[in-house]
Amino acid sequence: MLGVSSLVFKIVTNMEWRAAERAGIFTGLADDERDGFIHLSAASQLPETAAKHFAGQADLLVVAFDDTGLGPALRWEKSRGGTLFPHLYGALDPRAARWAKPLPLGADGAHVLPPLDERS
């Protein structure tokens, strides 16, 4: 988190991400706008984030960002039971994304996470 580059992730619909790419800016989803920051997740937090906030939703993407590239607008703050989550106080430039990968639903209805490594 601090001093060591790692990836942070945003789950979005394919349509929302493609619109952000066309516009050149991503200002967040409704929950982000309500809370005043863009909610991101560490890799270990993605399964819970997907289940809690995107249950049953199809046509989703996981978009990866290098946390150090987000600068001081990225803050790790307590959320869900005191766990530190990455919050971005500002907009995202879609060109800063390391990659965007599909987040499909499995046969059991749960999301199947793609490999979350550095490669696209």
C-alpha positions as CSV (number, residue, x, y, z in Angstrom):
1,M,0.0,0.0,0.0
2,L,2.5,2.6,1.1
3,G,5.7,3.0,-0.9
4,V,5.3,-0.2,-2.8
5,S,3.4,-0.2,-6.1
6,S,0.4,-2.5,-6.3
7,L,-2.8,-2.7,-8.2
8,V,-6.1,-1.4,-7.1
9,F,-9.3,-2.3,-8.9
10,K,-12.7,-0.8,-9.9
11,I,-15.7,-2.9,-10.9
12,V,-17.8,-1.2,-13.5
13,T,-20.3,-2.2,-16.3
14,N,-18.8,-2.6,-19.7
15,M,-21.1,0.3,-20.9
16,E,-19.9,2.7,-18.1
17,W,-16.2,2.0,-18.8
18,R,-16.6,2.3,-22.6
19,A,-18.4,5.7,-22.0
20,A,-15.5,6.8,-19.7
21,E,-13.0,5.8,-22.4
22,R,-14.8,7.9,-25.0
23,A,-15.1,10.9,-22.6
24,G,-11.6,10.6,-21.4
25,I,-12.7,10.7,-17.7
26,F,-14.3,8.4,-15.1
27,T,-16.0,10.3,-12.3
28,G,-17.5,7.2,-10.6
29,L,-20.7,5.4,-10.2
30,A,-23.7,6.6,-8.2
31,D,-22.3,5.3,-4.9
32,D,-19.0,7.1,-5.6
33,E,-20.7,10.4,-6.4
34,R,-22.9,10.1,-3.3
35,D,-19.8,9.4,-1.1
36,G,-17.5,12.0,-2.7
37,F,-14.8,9.6,-3.8
38,I,-14.3,6.6,-6.1
39,H,-14.5,3.3,-4.2
40,L,-11.7,1.0,-5.2
41,S,-10.6,-2.4,-3.9
42,A,-7.4,-4.3,-3.3
43,A,-7.2,-7.7,-4.9
44,S,-8.2,-9.5,-1.6
45,Q,-11.3,-7.3,-1.3
46,L,-12.7,-7.9,-4.8
47,P,-14.7,-11.1,-4.1
48,E,-16.6,-9.4,-1.3
49,T,-17.0,-6.2,-3.3
50,A,-18.4,-8.1,-6.2
51,A,-20.8,-10.1,-4.0
52,K,-22.0,-7.2,-1.9
53,H,-22.4,-4.5,-4.6
54,F,-22.7,-6.3,-7.9
55,A,-24.5,-9.6,-7.0
56,G,-26.1,-11.2,-10.1
57,Q,-25.0,-8.4,-12.5
58,A,-23.6,-9.4,-15.8
59,D,-21.5,-7.5,-18.4
60,L,-19.1,-6.2,-15.7
61,L,-15.4,-5.4,-16.0
62,V,-12.6,-5.3,-13.4
63,V,-10.3,-2.4,-14.2
64,A,-6.8,-2.3,-12.7
65,F,-4.8,0.8,-11.8
66,D,-1.3,1.2,-10.4
67,D,-1.9,2.7,-6.9
68,T,1.3,4.9,-7.1
69,G,0.2,6.3,-10.4
70,L,-3.0,7.7,-8.7
71,G,-1.0,10.1,-6.6
72,P,-2.0,11.7,-3.3
73,A,-5.7,11.6,-4.3
74,L,-5.6,7.9,-3.4
75,R,-6.2,7.4,0.3
76,W,-6.4,4.1,2.2
77,E,-9.3,4.6,4.7
78,K,-11.2,2.4,7.1
79,S,-14.4,0.9,5.9
80,R,-16.2,-2.4,6.4
81,G,-15.3,-3.4,9.9
82,G,-12.1,-1.3,10.1
83,T,-10.5,-2.8,6.9
84,L,-8.5,-0.3,4.9
85,F,-9.9,0.3,1.4
86,P,-8.5,2.5,-1.4
87,H,-10.6,5.6,-2.0
88,L,-9.8,8.0,-4.8
89,Y,-10.7,11.7,-4.2
90,G,-10.8,12.8,-7.8
91,A,-11.6,11.4,-11.3
92,L,-9.8,8.6,-13.1
93,D,-8.2,8.9,-16.4
94,P,-9.2,5.8,-18.3
95,R,-5.8,5.9,-20.1
96,A,-4.2,5.2,-16.7
97,A,-5.8,1.8,-16.5
98,R,-3.3,-1.1,-16.6
99,W,-6.0,-3.3,-18.0
100,A,-9.8,-4.0,-18.1
101,K,-10.9,-7.7,-17.9
102,P,-14.4,-9.2,-18.0
103,L,-16.0,-10.2,-14.7
104,P,-18.4,-13.0,-15.8
105,L,-20.9,-14.8,-13.7
106,G,-20.3,-18.5,-13.0
107,A,-22.8,-21.2,-13.1
108,D,-23.5,-20.7,-9.4
109,G,-24.3,-17.0,-10.0
110,A,-21.1,-15.8,-8.3
111,H,-18.6,-13.7,-10.2
112,V,-15.5,-15.4,-11.5
113,L,-12.5,-13.2,-11.0
114,P,-10.0,-13.0,-13.9
115,P,-6.2,-13.3,-13.1
116,L,-5.3,-10.1,-11.2
117,D,-1.6,-10.0,-12.1
118,E,0.2,-7.1,-13.7
119,R,-0.2,-8.3,-17.3
120,S,-3.1,-7.3,-19.4
